């Protein structure tokens, strides 16, 4: 499987190394009662106080780690192996923007705290992705102007919220909800355009759809998860990997080799007419 992709073997080694680290941390947790290493590997934060070391909690944390291992594979493997297609300038820029957004998602996972400027910078990167998608999709993007407006409002609003917050300027609570709604509208319209555009695989679009649906489903049962304990409620963050996979696959698909049709058989030669 790894040979099908440009960087398949390194990606497989990294994802496999992460799974091995999960297994070792799980054994340590069950034998010594130390859950901190497994917590850090899966939830990427320091373990809170009062968390019981039970086999159920260890199992939940291991299950949370599996999507991250899959995300590492999906993100690092690159496009399909083969001669890369000729890409125009806008498409190349979109790939760079998508990969930059993936890197920011990875940093979110491994850094326990992000300063305000890093959050604002991440929003600016996604704002650039909004504009570049608009250039690449062209006529396949329905409601192009509303889509662009929604994307700029979503990620520009996030950057503005961070700046206003550090300046201690009061903001209406509805602004955060408005940015979230605008981001949802933009993502839905982009996914619709990707579905109609032959450059993206159906599986890539399904990951994008799942990145919208799964957090909503987990949010509906959030009260139940919270009542079960910190491990269950914090485990909901694993759904974030779906957005990272969608961004990475969207970049990969743009550089997949084009499948050229097989050459047709030559027509039989007709004898010359005397």
VOSE-708419 format. One record per residue: x, y, z of N, C-alpha, C in turn; residue number from 1. Coordinates in pm, 1 decimal, decimal comma. Layout:
# VOSE-708419
       n_u       n_v       n_w      ca_u      ca_v      ca_w       c_u       c_v       c_w    k
         X         Y         Z         X         Y         Z         X         Y         Z  NUM
...
# end
This chain:
# VOSE-708419
       n_u       n_v       n_w      ca_u      ca_v      ca_w       c_u       c_v       c_w    k
      82,9    -121,0       0,0       0,0       0,0       0,0      85,9     125,4       0,0    1
     196,6     123,7      77,2     278,9     243,9      88,2     344,8     279,6     -43,8    2
     371,9     178,0    -130,0     437,2     204,7    -255,9     351,0     280,8    -354,3    3
     222,5     289,6    -330,0     133,3     361,8    -420,8     148,7     512,3    -409,8    4
     211,0     560,9    -303,0     217,0     703,9    -276,5     360,9     752,3    -277,2    5
     379,9     879,2    -304,8     513,8     934,8    -320,0     596,2     923,5    -192,6    6
     532,2     946,6     -79,4     604,4     939,3      48,6     540,8     833,8     138,7    7
     495,1     725,1      76,4     420,3     624,0     149,5     501,4     555,6     258,3    8
     624,7     518,7     226,9     704,3     445,1     326,0     739,6     530,8     447,9    9
     789,9     653,6     429,9     813,6     735,8     549,6     686,5     761,6     630,3   10
     575,0     784,7     560,8     449,9     809,0     631,6     407,5     686,5     711,6   11
     425,3     568,0     651,4     388,5     445,1     720,9     476,4     422,7     843,5   12
     603,8     454,8     832,4     694,4     440,0     946,6     656,3     534,1    1060,4   13
     622,6     658,1    1026,4     586,3     755,3    1129,8     454,7     715,5    1197,1   14
     354,2     679,6    1116,7     226,4     637,9    1175,0     242,4     510,6    1257,2   15
     323,5     416,3    1206,8     348,5     294,5    1283,4     422,6     321,8    1411,8   16
     519,1     415,7    1408,2     589,8     453,5    1530,1     497,3     513,5    1634,0   17
     400,4     592,2    1587,0     303,4     650,6    1679,7     217,8     541,6    1743,9   18
     174,0     443,4    1663,8      93,3     334,0    1718,4     174,7     253,4    1819,5   19
     302,1     229,6    1789,9     387,8     158,6    1884,4     401,8     235,8    2015,0   20
     416,7     368,1    2005,2     425,7     450,5    2126,0     296,5     443,1    2207,2   21
     182,2     438,7    2138,0      53,8     422,6    2206,9      49,0     291,8    2283,9   22
      93,8     183,7    2219,9      91,0      52,2    2284,7     179,8      50,5    2408,6   23
     299,3     107,8    2397,6     390,2     112,0    2512,4     330,8     195,4    2625,2   24
     273,9     311,0    2590,3     214,7     397,1    2692,9      95,5     329,1    2759,1   25
      17,8     251,2    2682,8     -96,2     180,5    2740,7     -49,4      73,0    2838,1   26
      56,9       0,5    2802,3     111,1    -101,1    2892,7     163,6     -36,1    3020,3   27
     232,5      76,2    3007,8     282,4     148,2    3125,0     167,4     190,7    3214,9   28
      59,5     240,3    3153,3     -55,2     285,8    3232,4    -118,4     171,2    3310,2   29
    -132,0      55,7    3246,3    -197,6     -57,1    3311,4    -109,5    -124,7    3416,3   30
      21,6    -116,8    3398,7     111,5    -186,8    3491,8     160,7     -98,4    3604,6   31
     177,0      30,3    3578,7     231,3     119,0    3681,9     129,4     219,3    3733,7   32
      16,6     231,7    3665,8     -82,8     329,3    3709,1     -52,1     470,6    3664,3   33
      45,9     488,0    3574,5      79,7     620,4    3523,2      12,1     645,8    3389,9   34
     -89,2     732,1    3390,3    -167,6     757,8    3269,9    -117,4     880,2    3192,6   35
     -19,8     952,1    3249,0      22,5    1079,3    3190,0      76,1    1067,5    3049,1   36
     160,8     966,2    3022,2     219,8     952,4    2888,8     113,2     923,2    2783,5   37
      19,7     834,8    2814,8     -86,9     801,8    2719,8    -178,4     921,2    2698,8   38
    -205,5     994,2    2803,4    -290,0    1114,0    2793,4    -224,5    1215,9    2700,8   39
     -93,8    1235,3    2719,3     -22,1    1334,6    2638,2     -16,5    1292,8    2492,3   40
      -2,4    1162,7    2466,7       6,8    1113,6    2329,7    -125,2    1123,2    2254,2   41
    -236,0    1119,2    2324,0    -366,2    1112,9    2257,9    -444,9    1242,6    2266,7   42
    -443,7    1306,9    2382,5    -517,8    1431,8    2401,0    -427,0    1553,6    2393,0   43
    -294,3    1531,3    2385,4    -196,3    1637,5    2365,4    -208,8    1749,6    2468,5   44
    -223,2    1710,2    2592,7    -233,1    1803,8    2704,0    -187,0    1732,2    2829,7   45
    -163,8    1809,6    2931,9    -127,6    1750,0    3060,0    -252,3    1691,9    3126,4   46
    -236,1    1578,3    3190,3    -349,8    1511,0    3251,0    -400,2    1589,6    3371,7   47
    -531,3    1603,5    3380,1    -590,2    1671,5    3493,7    -587,9    1586,6    3620,0   48
    -618,5    1648,8    3729,0    -619,2    1577,3    3856,4    -747,3    1495,9    3870,9   49
    -737,4    1388,8    3945,7    -854,1    1308,3    3977,6    -898,5    1213,2    3869,2   50
    -814,0    1185,9    3769,1    -850,1    1091,9    3663,0    -808,6     951,9    3706,6   51
    -903,9     862,9    3712,5    -876,0     726,2    3756,8    -808,3     646,8    3644,9   52
    -711,5     564,4    3682,6    -643,1     478,9    3586,7    -717,2     345,0    3582,6   53
    -812,1     334,6    3494,1    -889,8     212,0    3476,5    -869,3     160,7    3334,5   54
    -902,4      33,7    3314,1    -884,9     -20,5    3179,5    -979,3      46,3    3080,4   55
   -1097,0      93,2    3129,6   -1189,2     163,4    3040,1   -1127,9     294,9    2991,0   56
   -1065,4     370,2    3084,5   -1003,6     496,2    3043,6    -885,7     473,0    2950,7   57
    -807,4     369,7    2977,2    -694,9     337,4    2889,2    -745,9     300,9    2750,2   58
    -852,5     222,4    2744,2    -909,4     182,7    2615,3    -959,6     304,5    2538,2   59
   -1028,1     395,7    2606,4   -1078,3     515,7    2540,1    -963,8     597,3    2482,2   60
    -856,9     612,8    2558,7    -743,9     692,4    2510,8    -675,6     624,9    2391,6   61
    -663,6     493,6    2394,6    -604,9     423,0    2280,1    -692,6     440,5    2156,6   62
    -824,7     431,4    2173,6    -916,0     451,6    2061,1    -907,5     594,2    2008,1   63
    -885,5     690,8    2097,1    -869,2     829,4    2053,2    -741,9     843,6    1969,9   64
    -637,7     768,1    2004,8    -513,1     777,1    1930,7    -520,2     719,9    1790,6   65
    -609,8     625,3    1765,5    -616,7     563,0    1633,9    -648,2     662,6    1522,2   66
    -745,9     754,3    1539,1    -767,9     853,4    1432,6    -647,1     942,0    1406,6   67
    -569,3     972,6    1511,8    -449,6    1053,3    1490,3    -345,8     976,1    1410,3   68
    -332,9     846,2    1434,7    -241,2     764,5    1355,0    -285,3     762,6    1209,0   69
    -414,9     748,6    1187,3    -467,7     750,2    1050,8    -445,7     885,5     985,0   70
    -460,7     992,8    1062,3    -438,5    1127,1    1008,2    -292,4    1147,0     968,7   71
    -199,7    1093,3    1047,7     -58,2    1102,5    1011,8     -32,4    1032,7     878,1   72
     -89,3     914,8     860,6     -73,1     841,9     735,1    -133,5     919,3     619,0   73
    -256,0     964,9     635,3    -324,4    1035,8     528,1    -254,0    1166,1     491,8   74
    -198,9    1234,0     589,9    -138,6    1364,8     565,5       1,6    1355,2     507,9   75
      80,1    1257,5     554,1     221,3    1252,1     519,3     251,0    1168,3     395,1   76
     155,9    1085,6     349,9     185,2     994,3     239,0     199,4    1065,6     106,4   77
     142,2    1184,4      92,6     150,8    1257,9     -32,1      55,5    1206,1    -138,2   78
      67,0    1260,0    -259,6     -20,8    1215,5    -368,0      17,4    1075,6    -415,3   79
     -60,7    1022,7    -508,4     -28,8     895,3    -570,8     105,2     904,2    -643,6   80
     178,8     794,0    -645,6     307,9     790,8    -713,8     286,7     803,0    -864,9   81
     386,4     859,6    -930,6     377,6     876,5   -1074,3     416,1    1016,8   -1114,3   82
     427,0    1042,2   -1243,5     464,2    1176,1   -1290,9     358,3    1277,7   -1248,6   83
     398,1    1385,1   -1180,4     299,2    1484,6   -1138,5     243,7    1561,6   -1257,6   84
     121,3    1603,8   -1250,1      62,9    1680,1   -1360,9     116,5    1823,0   -1363,4   85
     100,5    1887,8   -1477,8     134,7    2028,8   -1488,4      24,5    2110,7   -1422,0   86
      61,5    2189,0   -1321,1     -35,5    2267,8   -1246,4     -17,3    2416,0   -1277,8   87
    -128,8    2485,5   -1287,9    -119,3    2629,9   -1307,9     -82,1    2698,4   -1176,3   88
     -56,0    2825,7   -1183,2      -7,0    2900,1   -1066,6    -107,3    2898,7    -952,0   89
    -235,4    2918,8    -980,7    -335,7    2922,3    -874,4    -347,0    2787,7    -803,9   90
    -339,5    2678,2    -881,1    -349,4    2545,8    -820,2    -228,8    2517,8    -731,9   91
    -109,7    2555,8    -777,9      10,1    2537,5    -694,3      -1,4    2616,3    -565,0   92
     -51,9    2736,7    -574,2     -67,4    2818,0    -454,1    -170,6    2758,5    -358,9   93
    -277,6    2703,9    -413,7    -377,7    2641,5    -328,1    -317,7    2522,3    -254,8   94
    -237,6    2440,9    -323,1    -173,6    2326,4    -256,3     -85,1    2373,6    -141,0   95
      -6,4    2477,5    -165,3      80,1    2530,0     -58,7      -3,7    2578,0      58,9   96
    -113,8    2649,5      29,8    -200,4    2698,5     136,7    -264,4    2585,8     215,6   97
    -307,7    2481,1     146,1    -368,6    2366,7     214,3    -268,0    2295,8     303,9   98
    -146,6    2276,0     253,6     -44,4    2210,8     335,5      -7,0    2297,5     456,0   99
      -2,2    2428,8     437,3      25,7    2517,3     551,0     -83,1    2505,2     657,1  100
    -208,3    2491,4     612,7    -317,7    2474,1     708,5    -305,9    2341,2     782,4  101
    -261,5    2236,1     712,7    -241,4    2105,7     777,6    -133,9    2114,8     884,0  102
     -24,3    2184,1     852,3      83,6    2200,9     950,4      32,5    2272,2    1074,5  103
     -52,1    2372,3    1055,7    -105,3    2444,6    1171,4    -193,4    2353,8    1257,1  104
    -267,9    2262,1    1193,4    -348,7    2167,4    1270,3    -260,1    2072,9    1349,3  105
    -148,9    2029,4    1289,0     -55,9    1942,9    1361,4       5,0    2015,8    1480,2  106
      36,4    2143,9    1462,2      93,0    2221,2    1572,8      -9,0    2238,5    1684,6  107
    -135,4    2255,9    1647,4    -240,3    2262,7    1749,7    -237,5    2138,6    1838,1  108
    -210,1    2023,7    1774,8    -214,2    1898,3    1849,3     -97,6    1883,7    1945,5  109
      21,4    1926,5    1903,4     140,2    1898,1    1983,5     176,5    2010,9    2079,7  110
     119,3    2129,0    2060,3     150,6    2240,5    2149,6      41,8    2254,1    2255,6  111
      76,7    2252,1    2383,9     -26,4    2261,4    2487,9     -94,2    2397,6    2495,3  112
     -27,7    2500,1    2443,6     -86,2    2634,1    2450,1     -43,1    2713,2    2328,6  113
    -139,2    2783,3    2268,1    -108,5    2869,8    2154,4    -128,5    3014,9    2194,5  114
     -27,9    3102,5    2170,9     -49,6    3245,2    2196,3    -151,4    3301,8    2098,0  115
    -204,2    3416,3    2128,6    -310,5    3475,2    2047,4    -265,6    3499,1    1904,2  116
    -138,9    3538,9    1887,8     -92,2    3569,7    1753,2     -83,2    3444,9    1667,2  117
     -57,3    3329,2    1728,7     -52,0    3205,5    1651,3    -191,5    3166,1    1603,1  118
    -291,9    3185,4    1687,8    -430,1    3157,5    1647,2    -471,6    3251,3    1533,7  119
    -434,1    3379,8    1546,9    -466,4    3475,7    1441,9    -395,4    3440,9    1311,6  120
    -269,0    3397,8    1321,0    -194,8    3360,1    1200,9    -257,2    3238,5    1133,7  121
    -300,9    3142,7    1213,3    -368,0    3025,3    1157,9    -495,2    3066,0    1084,0  122
    -569,5    3160,5    1139,7    -690,7    3208,3    1073,1    -657,3    3279,6     942,8  123
    -544,9    3352,4     939,8    -502,8    3419,3     816,8    -467,9    3316,2     709,4  124
    -402,2    3207,4     749,5    -370,1    3101,1     653,8    -497,7    3043,7     592,9  125
    -597,0    3016,9     676,5    -723,0    2964,0     624,2    -795,3    3068,4     539,7  126
    -779,2    3195,6     574,1    -836,6    3300,1     490,1    -775,1    3299,3     350,9  127
    -644,3    3274,4     343,1    -579,2    3262,2     212,3    -631,8    3141,1     136,5  128
    -655,3    3029,6     208,4    -711,6    2910,9     144,8    -849,2    2942,4      86,0  129
    -928,1    3022,2     156,8   -1059,7    3063,2     106,6   -1046,0    3130,9     -29,7  130
    -956,1    3227,7     -38,6    -940,3    3302,5    -162,7    -885,1    3213,6    -274,7  131
    -791,3    3124,5    -240,8    -731,1    3039,5    -342,9    -829,2    2934,6    -394,3  132
    -913,0    2880,1    -307,0   -1017,7    2788,6    -352,5   -1107,7    2858,6    -454,5  133
   -1138,2    2984,2    -427,4   -1226,0    3060,2    -516,2   -1163,9    3070,9    -655,4  134
   -1031,4    3091,9    -661,4    -964,8    3104,8    -790,7    -959,1    2971,4    -865,7  135
    -937,9    2862,0    -793,5    -918,1    2732,1    -857,8   -1049,7    2668,9    -902,3  136
   -1152,7    2682,1    -819,7   -1279,2    2615,7    -851,7   -1353,2    2683,9    -965,6  137
   -1342,7    2814,6    -973,6   -1402,8    2886,7   -1084,7   -1552,0    2863,1   -1096,0  138
   -1595,3    2817,5   -1214,5   -1738,7    2801,5   -1241,6   -1802,0    2688,3   -1162,8  139
   -1721,2    2594,9   -1111,7   -1778,2    2484,9   -1034,5   -1824,2    2527,0    -895,7  140
   -1785,7    2646,8    -854,1   -1824,0    2695,9    -722,2   -1954,6    2773,5    -733,3  141
   -2065,5    2710,7    -689,4   -2194,8    2777,8    -690,3   -2197,8    2885,1    -581,4  142
   -2270,1    2993,2    -610,6   -2279,9    3104,1    -515,4   -2139,5    3150,2    -474,9  143
   -2056,8    3177,6    -577,3   -1915,3    3205,4    -553,1   -1895,5    3325,8    -461,7  144
   -1965,6    3434,2    -488,2   -1946,4    3554,3    -406,1   -1992,9    3533,6    -262,3  145
   -2112,5    3474,5    -238,0   -2149,2    3446,0     -98,8   -2052,7    3350,5     -30,0  146
   -1999,3    3252,8    -105,0   -1904,3    3159,0     -45,2   -1779,0    3231,2      -0,7  147
   -1726,5    3316,5     -87,4   -1605,5    3390,5     -51,8   -1630,8    3483,6      66,0  148
   -1746,0    3548,9      64,8   -1779,0    3638,3     175,0   -1789,2    3563,0     306,6  149
   -1853,3    3445,4     303,1   -1867,1    3365,2     425,1   -1730,3    3320,8     476,4  150
   -1642,3    3277,8     385,7   -1509,5    3233,4     428,8   -1427,8    3345,9     488,4  151
   -1430,0    3462,0     424,7   -1354,9    3576,4     477,0   -1411,5    3618,7     611,8  152
   -1544,7    3618,9     623,5   -1606,7    3655,7     750,5   -1568,4    3557,0     860,2  153
   -1566,8    3428,5     827,5   -1536,9    3325,9     928,1   -1395,6    3340,8     981,7  154
   -1297,1    3338,4     891,8   -1158,5    3335,8     937,7   -1104,3    3474,8     966,8  155
   -1152,2    3574,3     894,7   -1116,7    3710,7     932,1   -1174,5    3747,3    1067,3  156
   -1295,5    3698,0    1096,0   -1356,9    3723,9    1225,9   -1280,3    3658,1    1339,1  157
   -1229,4    3535,9    1316,0   -1151,5    3467,5    1419,4   -1025,4    3547,0    1451,9  158
    -956,0    3594,4    1346,6    -835,4    3673,9    1368,6    -868,4    3802,1    1444,7  159
    -979,4    3867,0    1407,6   -1017,9    3990,8    1475,4   -1053,5    3965,3    1621,5  160
   -1121,1    3855,1    1648,8   -1158,0    3822,0    1786,8   -1034,1    3806,3    1873,2  161
    -931,0    3740,4    1820,0    -807,9    3721,8    1896,6    -740,6    3855,9    1925,3  162
    -737,7    3943,4    1825,5    -675,3    4074,9    1845,4    -753,7    4157,0    1946,8  163
    -886,3    4159,5    1933,2    -968,3    4235,6    2026,9    -958,3    4180,1    2168,4  164
    -944,0    4048,8    2177,7    -935,5    3987,2    2309,6    -806,9    4027,8    2381,0  165
    -694,9    4030,0    2308,8    -569,3    4066,7    2372,6    -567,5    4215,5    2407,5  166
    -644,0    4295,1    2333,1    -655,6    4437,6    2364,7    -760,9    4464,1    2471,9  167
    -828,4    4356,1    2514,6    -931,6    4365,8    2617,2   -1046,9    4456,0    2574,7  168
   -1081,5    4449,5    2445,9   -1196,3    4522,8    2395,3   -1319,3    4431,6    2399,7  169
   -1429,4    4480,6    2452,5   -1549,5    4395,1    2462,4   -1606,7    4364,9    2323,9  170
   -1652,9    4242,0    2307,9   -1712,7    4198,7    2182,4   -1846,4    4131,7    2210,6  171
   -1944,6    4150,0    2123,1   -2072,6    4080,1    2141,7   -2055,3    3930,3    2126,9  172
   -2119,6    3854,7    2214,1   -2108,1    3709,5    2209,8   -2157,4    3650,0    2080,4  173
   -2247,4    3719,1    2011,3   -2302,4    3664,7    1887,5   -2198,0    3660,4    1777,5  174
   -2089,0    3737,3    1791,6   -1988,1    3742,0    1686,6   -1922,3    3605,2    1667,3  175
   -1893,1    3536,7    1778,3   -1831,3    3404,7    1767,7   -1925,1    3306,7    1696,9  176
   -2052,3    3310,6    1733,4   -2150,0    3223,4    1668,0   -2163,1    3256,1    1519,5  177
   -2155,8    3384,4    1486,5   -2166,9    3426,4    1346,5   -2048,4    3375,2    1265,4  178
   -1928,8    3381,5    1323,7   -1810,6    3329,8    1254,1   -1821,7    3178,6    1233,0  179
   -1871,2    3107,5    1333,9   -1889,4    2963,9    1319,7   -1988,8    2929,1    1210,9  180
   -2099,8    3003,2    1204,9   -2200,6    2979,4    1101,4   -2144,8    3010,4     963,2  181
   -2069,1    3118,7     951,8   -2009,8    3154,9     822,7   -1910,2    3048,2     777,4  182
   -1831,1    2995,2     871,0   -1738,2    2888,5     836,3   -1809,9    2763,7     788,8  183
   -1923,7    2732,6     850,8   -2002,8    2616,7     809,1   -2056,1    2636,0     667,5  184
   -2107,8    2755,0     637,9   -2161,1    2783,2     504,3   -2051,0    2770,6     399,3  185
   -1934,5    2828,3     428,4   -1824,3    2821,4     331,7   -1783,3    2676,7     305,7  186
   -1768,6    2598,4     410,6   -1723,7    2461,0     395,0   -1823,8    2378,8     315,1  187
   -1952,1    2397,5     341,2   -2055,4    2323,9     267,6   -2048,3    2356,3     118,6  188
   -2034,1    2485,2      85,1   -2028,6    2523,4     -55,9   -1901,7    2471,7    -124,2  189
   -1790,5    2470,8     -52,2   -1666,9    2417,9    -109,6   -1679,2    2267,1    -132,9  190
   -1736,3    2195,8     -36,7   -1754,0    2051,3     -52,8   -1846,0    2021,1    -170,9  191
   -1947,8    2100,5    -187,6   -2039,0    2081,5    -301,4   -1964,5    2100,3    -433,2  192
   -1877,7    2201,2    -437,7   -1800,2    2225,1    -559,2   -1698,3    2114,1    -583,1  193
   -1633,5    2067,2    -476,3   -1537,5    1957,9    -491,5   -1605,0    1831,9    -544,0  194
   -1725,9    1805,8    -497,6   -1798,7    1686,0    -541,5   -1823,1    1689,2    -691,7  195
   -1843,7    1808,9    -746,7   -1872,1    1822,3    -889,0   -1745,8    1835,7    -973,4  196
   -1633,4    1857,5    -908,3   -1507,4    1879,0    -978,5   -1429,5    1747,4    -983,6  197
   -1384,3    1708,3   -1100,8   -1319,0    1579,8   -1116,7   -1179,7    1570,5   -1057,6  198
   -1125,2    1680,1   -1006,7    -989,5    1675,0    -952,9    -982,7    1618,1    -812,0  199
   -1096,7    1605,8    -745,1   -1097,0    1555,1    -608,4   -1170,8    1422,0    -600,8  200
   -1113,1    1330,0    -523,4   -1175,4    1199,6    -505,3   -1299,1    1211,2    -417,2  201
   -1391,4    1118,3    -437,1   -1511,8    1115,8    -354,9   -1476,8    1095,4    -206,7  202
   -1376,2    1011,9    -179,7   -1337,9     987,1     -40,1   -1291,3    1114,4      27,5  203
   -1222,0    1201,0     -46,3   -1176,0    1327,6      10,2   -1294,1    1412,9      53,0  204
   -1393,8    1422,6     -32,2   -1511,9    1502,5       0,2   -1586,4    1442,0     119,1  205
   -1589,8    1309,1     126,8   -1658,8    1245,4     239,9   -1589,7    1276,7     372,4  206
   -1457,1    1285,4     370,5   -1387,6    1326,8     492,5   -1429,1    1468,6     532,2  207
   -1444,3    1555,4     433,1   -1489,1    1691,6     463,9   -1629,0    1694,2     521,4  208
   -1718,5    1612,9     464,8   -1854,7    1604,6     518,1   -1852,2    1551,8     660,8  209
   -1770,6    1448,2     684,0   -1761,1    1391,4     819,6   -1706,8    1492,9     918,6  210
   -1616,6    1581,4     872,7   -1561,8    1682,0     963,6   -1668,1    1779,5    1012,3  211
   -1777,1    1791,3     938,4   -1888,5    1875,6     980,9   -1990,5    1798,9    1064,0  212
   -2016,5    1674,6    1023,9   -2124,5    1597,8    1086,3   -2082,7    1539,0    1220,9  213
   -1963,7    1479,6    1227,4   -1921,8    1408,7    1349,1   -1916,3    1500,8    1471,2  214
   -1855,4    1622,1    1462,8   -1857,8    1708,9    1581,2   -1998,6    1746,1    1625,8  215
   -2091,4    1762,3    1529,8   -2229,2    1793,5    1567,0   -2292,7    1677,7    1642,7  216
   -2267,7    1555,7    1596,0   -2322,6    1437,8    1663,8   -2264,3    1426,3    1804,3  217
   -2133,1    1445,2    1815,5   -2070,5    1437,4    1947,9   -2118,8    1549,6    2038,4  218
   -2148,6    1665,5    1978,1   -2201,4    1774,3    2058,8   -2338,8    1743,1    2115,5  219
   -2420,3    1668,1    2038,9   -2553,6    1632,1    2087,1   -2548,3    1540,0    2208,4  220
   -2444,1    1457,8    2214,3   -2430,9    1365,8    2327,8   -2326,0    1416,3    2426,2  221
   -2289,8    1543,4    2413,2   -2186,0    1599,1    2498,8   -2219,7    1594,0    2646,1  222
   -2345,4    1615,5    2679,1   -2383,0    1610,9    2819,5   -2361,3    1473,7    2880,3  223
   -2394,8    1370,4    2805,1   -2373,5    1234,6    2853,1   -2225,4    1204,4    2868,7  224
   -2144,6    1248,6    2770,8   -2001,1    1223,7    2777,6   -1938,4    1293,9    2896,7  225
   -1983,4    1417,1    2923,1   -1927,6    1491,5    3035,0   -1961,2    1424,1    3166,7  226
   -2080,9    1370,6    3177,9   -2119,7    1304,4    3301,7   -2039,8    1177,1    3326,5  227
   -1980,4    1120,7    3220,3   -1902,5     998,9    3236,8   -1760,2    1025,1    3283,2  228
   -1715,2    1149,9    3274,6   -1581,1    1179,0    3322,3   -1498,5    1256,8    3223,0  229
   -1381,0    1304,4    3269,0   -1297,1    1388,9    3186,9   -1246,1    1317,6    3062,3  230
   -1212,4    1190,8    3074,4   -1157,6    1119,9    2959,5   -1257,3    1118,7    2845,3  231
   -1381,7    1090,5    2872,6   -1484,1    1080,0    2769,2   -1513,7    1215,9    2705,6  232
   -1520,0    1320,5    2788,7   -1550,7    1452,2    2734,3   -1434,6    1507,6    2653,2  233
   -1312,0    1488,8    2700,2   -1195,6    1537,4    2626,4   -1171,0    1457,6    2499,2  234
   -1217,4    1333,4    2494,4   -1194,8    1249,1    2377,1   -1266,5    1302,1    2253,8  235
   -1364,4    1389,6    2270,9   -1435,2    1445,3    2155,9   -1342,7    1522,0    2063,0  236
   -1227,9    1569,1    2115,9   -1134,9    1644,9    2033,2   -1077,0    1562,3    1919,6  237
   -1087,3    1429,3    1929,7   -1034,1    1343,1    1823,1   -1105,7    1366,7    1690,6  238
   -1227,7    1420,2    1694,6   -1300,3    1447,3    1570,4   -1232,9    1555,0    1487,1  239
   -1143,9    1635,3    1548,7   -1075,5    1739,9    1474,8    -986,5    1684,7    1364,2  240
    -943,7    1558,9    1376,8    -854,0    1502,7    1275,6    -922,1    1494,6    1139,4  241
   -1053,9    1489,8    1135,8   -1124,3    1478,4    1008,4   -1101,7    1601,4     921,6  242
   -1101,9    1719,1     983,2   -1074,9    1841,2     907,2    -931,8    1840,7     854,2  243
    -837,9    1795,5     935,6    -698,6    1790,3     891,7    -682,6    1693,2     774,5  244
    -749,1    1578,3     781,5    -741,0    1481,7     671,8    -801,6    1540,1     544,5  245
    -912,8    1610,0     557,2    -975,8    1671,0     439,2    -882,3    1771,8     374,1  246
    -818,1    1856,5     453,8    -726,4    1955,7     398,7    -609,3    1888,4     328,4  247
    -551,8    1785,9     393,0    -435,8    1718,3     335,0    -473,0    1647,0     205,9  248
    -583,9    1572,7     206,9    -624,1    1499,7      86,8    -663,1    1595,2     -25,2  249
    -720,4    1710,1       9,3    -754,3    1808,4     -93,4    -628,7    1856,3    -165,0  250
    -518,7    1870,8     -90,5    -391,9    1909,4    -152,4    -332,0    1793,5    -232,3  251
    -336,2    1672,7    -176,0    -281,0    1556,1    -245,8    -349,5    1534,6    -380,9  252
    -481,7    1540,8    -381,3    -556,6    1507,5    -502,1    -521,9    1599,4    -618,7  253
    -487,8    1723,7    -588,9    -455,7    1817,8    -696,3    -328,4    1777,3    -770,1  254
    -241,7    1699,5    -705,6    -115,4    1659,5    -768,0    -112,9    1512,0    -805,0  255
    -226,1    1443,6    -799,2    -230,0    1304,1    -842,5    -205,5    1296,9    -993,5  256
    -132,6    1195,2   -1038,6    -108,3    1183,7   -1183,6    -239,5    1167,4   -1259,5  257
    -246,1    1229,9   -1374,6    -364,4    1214,8   -1459,5    -358,7    1079,0   -1529,8  258
    -471,7    1011,4   -1532,6    -480,3     882,9   -1601,3    -517,7     907,5   -1747,4  259
    -420,0     890,4   -1832,0    -444,9     913,7   -1974,0    -511,1     790,4   -2036,0  260
    -601,4     808,8   -2129,4    -665,6     693,4   -2193,1    -565,1     612,3   -2272,1  261
    -592,2     481,7   -2276,6    -503,3     393,7   -2353,4    -510,5     428,4   -2500,5  262
    -396,6     424,2   -2569,8    -397,6     458,6   -2713,0    -483,1     360,4   -2791,9  263
    -556,3     412,1   -2884,9    -643,1     326,4   -2966,0    -559,7     246,6   -3065,2  264
    -611,8     130,3   -3101,5    -540,6      46,1   -3196,2    -542,5     109,9   -3334,3  265
    -430,1      98,1   -3407,0    -427,4     157,0   -3542,1    -527,2      88,8   -3633,8  266
    -583,3     166,3   -3722,7    -677,5     111,7   -3819,7    -602,5      25,0   -3920,5  267
    -665,8     -83,5   -3964,1    -598,5    -170,0   -4063,8    -575,7     -96,6   -4193,1  268
    -461,3    -122,3   -4251,8    -426,9     -54,1   -4379,5    -509,2    -112,4   -4493,8  269
    -563,2     -24,3   -4575,2    -640,3     -68,9   -4692,0    -547,9     -78,9   -4813,0  270
    -567,9    -181,7   -4893,1    -482,2    -191,7   -5013,6    -505,9     -73,7   -5106,7  271
    -400,9     -32,1   -5170,1    -413,4      81,2   -5262,2    -501,9      44,4   -5379,4  272
    -582,8     138,6   -5421,6    -671,7     116,4   -5535,3    -592,1     126,5   -5664,3  273
    -602,4      27,0   -5749,2    -525,8      33,8   -5875,5    -575,5     145,1   -5964,8  274
# end
